[in-house]
């Protein structure tokens, strides 16, 4: 069975109708694995609705894809899956201000199980 790529589930929340894109800026310190997103990225999840990353560009940082150096030959830190990894980071602390969730539904925070499901669905939608 062939999976169909559903890139339309990703969107640019600040410029509706424009093609979404990822623009990263390295954090100004000695940390190699810490980045800010210059542009926000949206993802339409079937259960949680629209997820916009980052909610607050001033406080959200990411290490891109969290893969131990030993395994980057198998799972690279960037690539087709990067948009899904950024959405996952927003749903999973500590990639937020003061260890709080960067995105949550109005009544409850997102669980790790939900965040992992969103990650898998988003990777599928990207064709990875």
Phi, psi and omega in degrees: 000131181265130178276136180268132179288133181240064182298339181293348175288341173266145182207164176263107184290341182264346179219073181306137181094338176278153175292132178292153176206156180256125177234116184248149174230131179292138178295138184282074173200194183276359182288126178278335189249038182224123186227150170254149174266124178283331178239147177277157182229135178247150176221132179265105180268143184295333182253323186264350182085207182284128176246125181244126184239132347276155175294317180233107183296336182285335185246342184278127172231160181217153172258019183067235180266121182283091180231127176302143183310323181301331186254007182293343175291332181268314180235100181292158182289334177231168180145198183302330183279356188301317180301318178295321179295322179293320176297317179298318178301321181292333181272350189232115173299155018262016184280062181195172180291128175056029177072010178273160178293141176280338181215136176209155175286160187306323187262346186199151175287160178281136179278163177300321179298317177295316181299319179293323177294318177299317179301312179297315180296318180294322177296319177299316180297333178275352180086017179259000000 
